[in-house]
Amino acid sequence: MKKNFYNILKGRFLVSDDAFKNWRFIIFLSVLALIMIASSHSADRKVHQIAKMNNEVKELKSEYVDVRMKLMRTKMESKLIKAMEGRGLNPSITPPNKIIITSKE
């Protein structure tokens, strides 16, 4: 066993008669390692992209809430009255009359 261990350390398994079989296995392991590294990088890239999109969604939600609050303030009756006073329009003092149409058949 000691001799086999020294042979592995010296690299004789790569130059012996059945070295082709060992080289194929080493190349196979190298290809698997490259695939694993590429997969890991792809997963990291997707995680970063998801985090970036989540931040963008949070920003858009806060912008939506802000715009909605501004719209609610703009639609308030008191704001409309103030805006129209500058143009000379005032709210009516008399309430509207209801028109009733009766049809004779």
Biotite code that builds the C-alpha atoms (Angstrom):
import biotite.structure as struc

atoms = struc.array([
    struc.Atom([0.000, 0.000, 0.000], chain_id="A", res_id=1, res_name="MET", atom_name="CA", element="C"),
    struc.Atom([2.911, 2.302, 0.756], chain_id="A", res_id=2, res_name="LYS", atom_name="CA", element="C"),
    struc.Atom([4.282, 1.666, -2.731], chain_id="A", res_id=3, res_name="LYS", atom_name="CA", element="C"),
    struc.Atom([0.919, 2.532, -4.363], chain_id="A", res_id=4, res_name="ASN", atom_name="CA", element="C"),
    struc.Atom([0.732, 5.760, -2.395], chain_id="A", res_id=5, res_name="PHE", atom_name="CA", element="C"),
    struc.Atom([4.215, 6.775, -3.562], chain_id="A", res_id=6, res_name="TYR", atom_name="CA", element="C"),
    struc.Atom([3.304, 5.907, -7.142], chain_id="A", res_id=7, res_name="ASN", atom_name="CA", element="C"),
    struc.Atom([0.284, 8.221, -6.925], chain_id="A", res_id=8, res_name="ILE", atom_name="CA", element="C"),
    struc.Atom([2.396, 11.022, -5.459], chain_id="A", res_id=9, res_name="LEU", atom_name="CA", element="C"),
    struc.Atom([5.048, 10.620, -8.172], chain_id="A", res_id=10, res_name="LYS", atom_name="CA", element="C"),
    struc.Atom([2.384, 10.542, -10.907], chain_id="A", res_id=11, res_name="GLY", atom_name="CA", element="C"),
    struc.Atom([3.266, 7.149, -12.329], chain_id="A", res_id=12, res_name="ARG", atom_name="CA", element="C"),
    struc.Atom([-0.428, 6.338, -12.786], chain_id="A", res_id=13, res_name="PHE", atom_name="CA", element="C"),
    struc.Atom([-0.476, 8.962, -15.551], chain_id="A", res_id=14, res_name="LEU", atom_name="CA", element="C"),
    struc.Atom([2.348, 7.459, -17.581], chain_id="A", res_id=15, res_name="VAL", atom_name="CA", element="C"),
    struc.Atom([1.856, 3.739, -17.041], chain_id="A", res_id=16, res_name="SER", atom_name="CA", element="C"),
    struc.Atom([0.453, 1.309, -19.627], chain_id="A", res_id=17, res_name="ASP", atom_name="CA", element="C"),
    struc.Atom([-3.194, 1.787, -18.568], chain_id="A", res_id=18, res_name="ASP", atom_name="CA", element="C"),
    struc.Atom([-2.843, 5.588, -18.254], chain_id="A", res_id=19, res_name="ALA", atom_name="CA", element="C"),
    struc.Atom([-5.461, 6.252, -20.957], chain_id="A", res_id=20, res_name="PHE", atom_name="CA", element="C"),
    struc.Atom([-8.170, 5.047, -18.606], chain_id="A", res_id=21, res_name="LYS", atom_name="CA", element="C"),
    struc.Atom([-6.895, 7.361, -15.843], chain_id="A", res_id=22, res_name="ASN", atom_name="CA", element="C"),
    struc.Atom([-6.637, 10.355, -18.170], chain_id="A", res_id=23, res_name="TRP", atom_name="CA", element="C"),
    struc.Atom([-10.229, 9.837, -19.340], chain_id="A", res_id=24, res_name="ARG", atom_name="CA", element="C"),
    struc.Atom([-11.410, 9.829, -15.739], chain_id="A", res_id=25, res_name="PHE", atom_name="CA", element="C"),
    struc.Atom([-9.406, 12.978, -14.912], chain_id="A", res_id=26, res_name="ILE", atom_name="CA", element="C"),
    struc.Atom([-10.803, 14.788, -17.963], chain_id="A", res_id=27, res_name="ILE", atom_name="CA", element="C"),
    struc.Atom([-14.319, 13.655, -17.034], chain_id="A", res_id=28, res_name="PHE", atom_name="CA", element="C"),
    struc.Atom([-13.888, 15.030, -13.501], chain_id="A", res_id=29, res_name="LEU", atom_name="CA", element="C"),
    struc.Atom([-12.503, 18.299, -14.905], chain_id="A", res_id=30, res_name="SER", atom_name="CA", element="C"),
    struc.Atom([-15.507, 18.722, -17.200], chain_id="A", res_id=31, res_name="VAL", atom_name="CA", element="C"),
    struc.Atom([-17.876, 18.040, -14.302], chain_id="A", res_id=32, res_name="LEU", atom_name="CA", element="C"),
    struc.Atom([-16.031, 20.625, -12.185], chain_id="A", res_id=33, res_name="ALA", atom_name="CA", element="C"),
    struc.Atom([-16.349, 23.216, -14.987], chain_id="A", res_id=34, res_name="LEU", atom_name="CA", element="C"),
    struc.Atom([-20.064, 22.511, -15.345], chain_id="A", res_id=35, res_name="ILE", atom_name="CA", element="C"),
    struc.Atom([-20.521, 22.857, -11.591], chain_id="A", res_id=36, res_name="MET", atom_name="CA", element="C"),
    struc.Atom([-18.649, 26.186, -11.526], chain_id="A", res_id=37, res_name="ILE", atom_name="CA", element="C"),
    struc.Atom([-20.670, 27.533, -14.460], chain_id="A", res_id=38, res_name="ALA", atom_name="CA", element="C"),
    struc.Atom([-23.903, 26.463, -12.793], chain_id="A", res_id=39, res_name="SER", atom_name="CA", element="C"),
    struc.Atom([-22.889, 28.166, -9.561], chain_id="A", res_id=40, res_name="SER", atom_name="CA", element="C"),
    struc.Atom([-22.062, 31.413, -11.375], chain_id="A", res_id=41, res_name="HIS", atom_name="CA", element="C"),
    struc.Atom([-25.382, 31.282, -13.201], chain_id="A", res_id=42, res_name="SER", atom_name="CA", element="C"),
    struc.Atom([-27.275, 30.793, -9.945], chain_id="A", res_id=43, res_name="ALA", atom_name="CA", element="C"),
    struc.Atom([-25.410, 33.707, -8.314], chain_id="A", res_id=44, res_name="ASP", atom_name="CA", element="C"),
    struc.Atom([-26.216, 35.925, -11.297], chain_id="A", res_id=45, res_name="ARG", atom_name="CA", element="C"),
    struc.Atom([-29.901, 35.051, -11.000], chain_id="A", res_id=46, res_name="LYS", atom_name="CA", element="C"),
    struc.Atom([-29.906, 35.740, -7.252], chain_id="A", res_id=47, res_name="VAL", atom_name="CA", element="C"),
    struc.Atom([-28.415, 39.189, -7.860], chain_id="A", res_id=48, res_name="HIS", atom_name="CA", element="C"),
    struc.Atom([-30.929, 39.864, -10.621], chain_id="A", res_id=49, res_name="GLN", atom_name="CA", element="C"),
    struc.Atom([-33.829, 38.853, -8.344], chain_id="A", res_id=50, res_name="ILE", atom_name="CA", element="C"),
    struc.Atom([-32.558, 41.132, -5.559], chain_id="A", res_id=51, res_name="ALA", atom_name="CA", element="C"),
    struc.Atom([-32.246, 44.019, -8.024], chain_id="A", res_id=52, res_name="LYS", atom_name="CA", element="C"),
    struc.Atom([-35.785, 43.444, -9.300], chain_id="A", res_id=53, res_name="MET", atom_name="CA", element="C"),
    struc.Atom([-37.161, 43.263, -5.743], chain_id="A", res_id=54, res_name="ASN", atom_name="CA", element="C"),
    struc.Atom([-35.601, 46.652, -4.984], chain_id="A", res_id=55, res_name="ASN", atom_name="CA", element="C"),
    struc.Atom([-37.094, 48.063, -8.170], chain_id="A", res_id=56, res_name="GLU", atom_name="CA", element="C"),
    struc.Atom([-40.534, 46.709, -7.212], chain_id="A", res_id=57, res_name="VAL", atom_name="CA", element="C"),
    struc.Atom([-40.274, 48.339, -3.768], chain_id="A", res_id=58, res_name="LYS", atom_name="CA", element="C"),
    struc.Atom([-39.345, 51.668, -5.363], chain_id="A", res_id=59, res_name="GLU", atom_name="CA", element="C"),
    struc.Atom([-42.239, 51.450, -7.825], chain_id="A", res_id=60, res_name="LEU", atom_name="CA", element="C"),
    struc.Atom([-44.702, 50.606, -5.034], chain_id="A", res_id=61, res_name="LYS", atom_name="CA", element="C"),
    struc.Atom([-43.591, 53.596, -2.976], chain_id="A", res_id=62, res_name="SER", atom_name="CA", element="C"),
    struc.Atom([-43.820, 55.832, -6.055], chain_id="A", res_id=63, res_name="GLU", atom_name="CA", element="C"),
    struc.Atom([-47.336, 54.512, -6.713], chain_id="A", res_id=64, res_name="TYR", atom_name="CA", element="C"),
    struc.Atom([-48.423, 55.302, -3.153], chain_id="A", res_id=65, res_name="VAL", atom_name="CA", element="C"),
    struc.Atom([-46.933, 58.796, -3.405], chain_id="A", res_id=66, res_name="ASP", atom_name="CA", element="C"),
    struc.Atom([-48.665, 59.548, -6.726], chain_id="A", res_id=67, res_name="VAL", atom_name="CA", element="C"),
    struc.Atom([-51.954, 58.164, -5.418], chain_id="A", res_id=68, res_name="ARG", atom_name="CA", element="C"),
    struc.Atom([-51.773, 60.434, -2.349], chain_id="A", res_id=69, res_name="MET", atom_name="CA", element="C"),
    struc.Atom([-51.056, 63.465, -4.564], chain_id="A", res_id=70, res_name="LYS", atom_name="CA", element="C"),
    struc.Atom([-54.032, 62.566, -6.757], chain_id="A", res_id=71, res_name="LEU", atom_name="CA", element="C"),
    struc.Atom([-56.315, 62.217, -3.734], chain_id="A", res_id=72, res_name="MET", atom_name="CA", element="C"),
    struc.Atom([-55.228, 65.640, -2.488], chain_id="A", res_id=73, res_name="ARG", atom_name="CA", element="C"),
    struc.Atom([-55.749, 67.176, -5.937], chain_id="A", res_id=74, res_name="THR", atom_name="CA", element="C"),
    struc.Atom([-59.256, 65.717, -6.240], chain_id="A", res_id=75, res_name="LYS", atom_name="CA", element="C"),
    struc.Atom([-60.398, 67.175, -2.913], chain_id="A", res_id=76, res_name="MET", atom_name="CA", element="C"),
    struc.Atom([-63.275, 69.636, -3.254], chain_id="A", res_id=77, res_name="GLU", atom_name="CA", element="C"),
    struc.Atom([-61.502, 72.368, -1.295], chain_id="A", res_id=78, res_name="SER", atom_name="CA", element="C"),
    struc.Atom([-58.486, 72.198, -3.634], chain_id="A", res_id=79, res_name="LYS", atom_name="CA", element="C"),
    struc.Atom([-60.752, 72.381, -6.695], chain_id="A", res_id=80, res_name="LEU", atom_name="CA", element="C"),
    struc.Atom([-62.594, 75.409, -5.297], chain_id="A", res_id=81, res_name="ILE", atom_name="CA", element="C"),
    struc.Atom([-59.297, 77.217, -4.649], chain_id="A", res_id=82, res_name="LYS", atom_name="CA", element="C"),
    struc.Atom([-58.028, 76.389, -8.137], chain_id="A", res_id=83, res_name="ALA", atom_name="CA", element="C"),
    struc.Atom([-61.199, 77.617, -9.851], chain_id="A", res_id=84, res_name="MET", atom_name="CA", element="C"),
    struc.Atom([-61.409, 80.854, -7.824], chain_id="A", res_id=85, res_name="GLU", atom_name="CA", element="C"),
    struc.Atom([-58.383, 82.086, -9.749], chain_id="A", res_id=86, res_name="GLY", atom_name="CA", element="C"),
    struc.Atom([-60.365, 81.664, -12.975], chain_id="A", res_id=87, res_name="ARG", atom_name="CA", element="C"),
    struc.Atom([-63.443, 83.368, -11.619], chain_id="A", res_id=88, res_name="GLY", atom_name="CA", element="C"),
    struc.Atom([-65.558, 80.261, -11.031], chain_id="A", res_id=89, res_name="LEU", atom_name="CA", element="C"),
    struc.Atom([-67.315, 79.839, -7.693], chain_id="A", res_id=90, res_name="ASN", atom_name="CA", element="C"),
    struc.Atom([-69.422, 76.986, -6.358], chain_id="A", res_id=91, res_name="PRO", atom_name="CA", element="C"),
    struc.Atom([-73.178, 77.361, -6.767], chain_id="A", res_id=92, res_name="SER", atom_name="CA", element="C"),
    struc.Atom([-75.085, 78.596, -3.742], chain_id="A", res_id=93, res_name="ILE", atom_name="CA", element="C"),
    struc.Atom([-78.441, 77.144, -4.820], chain_id="A", res_id=94, res_name="THR", atom_name="CA", element="C"),
    struc.Atom([-78.727, 73.382, -4.985], chain_id="A", res_id=95, res_name="PRO", atom_name="CA", element="C"),
    struc.Atom([-79.508, 71.779, -8.357], chain_id="A", res_id=96, res_name="PRO", atom_name="CA", element="C"),
    struc.Atom([-83.126, 71.151, -9.335], chain_id="A", res_id=97, res_name="ASN", atom_name="CA", element="C"),
    struc.Atom([-84.279, 67.673, -10.150], chain_id="A", res_id=98, res_name="LYS", atom_name="CA", element="C"),
    struc.Atom([-86.072, 67.407, -13.475], chain_id="A", res_id=99, res_name="ILE", atom_name="CA", element="C"),
    struc.Atom([-88.783, 64.780, -13.602], chain_id="A", res_id=100, res_name="ILE", atom_name="CA", element="C"),
    struc.Atom([-90.179, 63.697, -16.963], chain_id="A", res_id=101, res_name="ILE", atom_name="CA", element="C"),
    struc.Atom([-93.490, 61.902, -16.960], chain_id="A", res_id=102, res_name="THR", atom_name="CA", element="C"),
    struc.Atom([-94.471, 60.050, -20.051], chain_id="A", res_id=103, res_name="SER", atom_name="CA", element="C"),
    struc.Atom([-98.110, 59.682, -21.102], chain_id="A", res_id=104, res_name="LYS", atom_name="CA", element="C"),
    struc.Atom([-98.904, 56.495, -22.812], chain_id="A", res_id=105, res_name="GLU", atom_name="CA", element="C"),
])
